[in-house]
Amino acid sequence: MCPPRWQPAAPSGAKNTDKFTKPRLYAVAYGLCANAADAEDLVFRTFERVLEQIGTCRDGVAFYAWMHTILLNLWRNSVRGKT
């Protein structure tokens, strides 16, 4: 579930999220990019976007699924040449 909007995410929560979701996101990114450097960059940009848009995460949505969607959208935009 997404963090409640009224409660800012604690730094320790961010570390826990990074620890469990980064390897999963990296695996998806590597599958899309087929290049380790590009995959790492895509995951980094995903975490940047998550931090920028944390307030838009809807209640009832799995947090990883939301991050996965962001990663896919960033990749699609890069393939289209928009980023």
C-alpha beads as a LAMMPS data file, in Angstrom:
LAMMPS data file: protein, C-alpha beads

83 atoms
82 bonds

1 atom types
1 bond types

-500.0 500.0 xlo xhi
-500.0 500.0 ylo yhi
-500.0 500.0 zlo zhi

Masses

1 110.0

Atoms # bond

1 1 1 0.000 0.000 0.000
2 1 1 1.109 3.546 -0.614
3 1 1 2.186 5.574 2.388
4 1 1 -0.643 7.745 3.742
5 1 1 -0.648 11.192 2.165
6 1 1 -0.781 12.977 5.476
7 1 1 2.281 11.182 6.801
8 1 1 5.636 12.012 5.195
9 1 1 7.796 9.033 4.369
10 1 1 10.535 8.522 6.928
11 1 1 14.128 8.095 5.731
12 1 1 14.221 4.630 7.320
13 1 1 11.136 3.689 5.294
14 1 1 12.888 4.801 2.133
15 1 1 15.863 2.593 2.967
16 1 1 13.583 -0.404 3.485
17 1 1 11.766 0.272 0.226
18 1 1 15.065 0.577 -1.619
19 1 1 16.397 -2.651 -0.110
20 1 1 13.451 -4.768 -1.273
21 1 1 12.318 -3.088 -4.468
22 1 1 15.567 -2.048 -6.140
23 1 1 16.642 -5.599 -7.105
24 1 1 13.172 -6.309 -8.529
25 1 1 13.076 -3.031 -10.436
26 1 1 16.633 -3.580 -11.666
27 1 1 15.705 -7.025 -13.005
28 1 1 12.815 -5.530 -14.966
29 1 1 14.948 -2.616 -16.171
30 1 1 17.754 -4.929 -17.295
31 1 1 15.244 -7.024 -19.203
32 1 1 14.022 -3.901 -20.992
33 1 1 17.392 -2.244 -21.591
34 1 1 19.665 -5.300 -21.979
35 1 1 22.479 -3.093 -20.688
36 1 1 23.594 -2.839 -17.055
37 1 1 24.432 0.877 -17.162
38 1 1 21.144 1.815 -18.827
39 1 1 19.207 -0.380 -16.387
40 1 1 20.866 1.279 -13.390
41 1 1 20.097 4.709 -14.840
42 1 1 16.461 3.748 -15.398
43 1 1 16.103 2.515 -11.806
44 1 1 17.714 5.724 -10.521
45 1 1 15.307 7.856 -12.578
46 1 1 12.431 5.735 -11.268
47 1 1 13.382 6.433 -7.654
48 1 1 13.724 10.140 -8.476
49 1 1 10.234 10.199 -9.967
50 1 1 8.806 8.238 -7.020
51 1 1 10.200 10.802 -4.598
52 1 1 8.837 13.661 -6.702
53 1 1 5.383 12.106 -7.115
54 1 1 4.861 10.309 -3.782
55 1 1 1.750 12.402 -3.118
56 1 1 0.040 11.100 -6.258
57 1 1 0.120 7.455 -5.196
58 1 1 -3.510 6.416 -4.795
59 1 1 -4.683 4.622 -1.690
60 1 1 -5.285 0.930 -2.272
61 1 1 -2.539 0.609 -4.883
62 1 1 0.401 -1.656 -4.160
63 1 1 3.484 0.524 -3.821
64 1 1 5.716 -1.772 -5.895
65 1 1 3.119 -1.915 -8.671
66 1 1 3.046 1.885 -8.717
67 1 1 6.847 2.028 -8.927
68 1 1 6.843 -0.632 -11.655
69 1 1 4.392 1.477 -13.674
70 1 1 6.643 4.518 -13.308
71 1 1 9.643 2.490 -14.483
72 1 1 7.758 1.234 -17.541
73 1 1 6.526 4.718 -18.419
74 1 1 10.031 6.173 -18.136
75 1 1 11.372 3.407 -20.376
76 1 1 8.602 3.923 -22.937
77 1 1 9.299 7.645 -22.989
78 1 1 13.018 7.061 -23.477
79 1 1 12.338 4.684 -26.373
80 1 1 10.119 7.328 -27.933
81 1 1 12.871 9.891 -27.409
82 1 1 11.006 12.097 -24.941
83 1 1 13.475 11.951 -22.014

Bonds

1 1 1 2
2 1 2 3
3 1 3 4
4 1 4 5
5 1 5 6
6 1 6 7
7 1 7 8
8 1 8 9
9 1 9 10
10 1 10 11
11 1 11 12
12 1 12 13
13 1 13 14
14 1 14 15
15 1 15 16
16 1 16 17
17 1 17 18
18 1 18 19
19 1 19 20
20 1 20 21
21 1 21 22
22 1 22 23
23 1 23 24
24 1 24 25
25 1 25 26
26 1 26 27
27 1 27 28
28 1 28 29
29 1 29 30
30 1 30 31
31 1 31 32
32 1 32 33
33 1 33 34
34 1 34 35
35 1 35 36
36 1 36 37
37 1 37 38
38 1 38 39
39 1 39 40
40 1 40 41
41 1 41 42
42 1 42 43
43 1 43 44
44 1 44 45
45 1 45 46
46 1 46 47
47 1 47 48
48 1 48 49
49 1 49 50
50 1 50 51
51 1 51 52
52 1 52 53
53 1 53 54
54 1 54 55
55 1 55 56
56 1 56 57
57 1 57 58
58 1 58 59
59 1 59 60
60 1 60 61
61 1 61 62
62 1 62 63
63 1 63 64
64 1 64 65
65 1 65 66
66 1 66 67
67 1 67 68
68 1 68 69
69 1 69 70
70 1 70 71
71 1 71 72
72 1 72 73
73 1 73 74
74 1 74 75
75 1 75 76
76 1 76 77
77 1 77 78
78 1 78 79
79 1 79 80
80 1 80 81
81 1 81 82
82 1 82 83
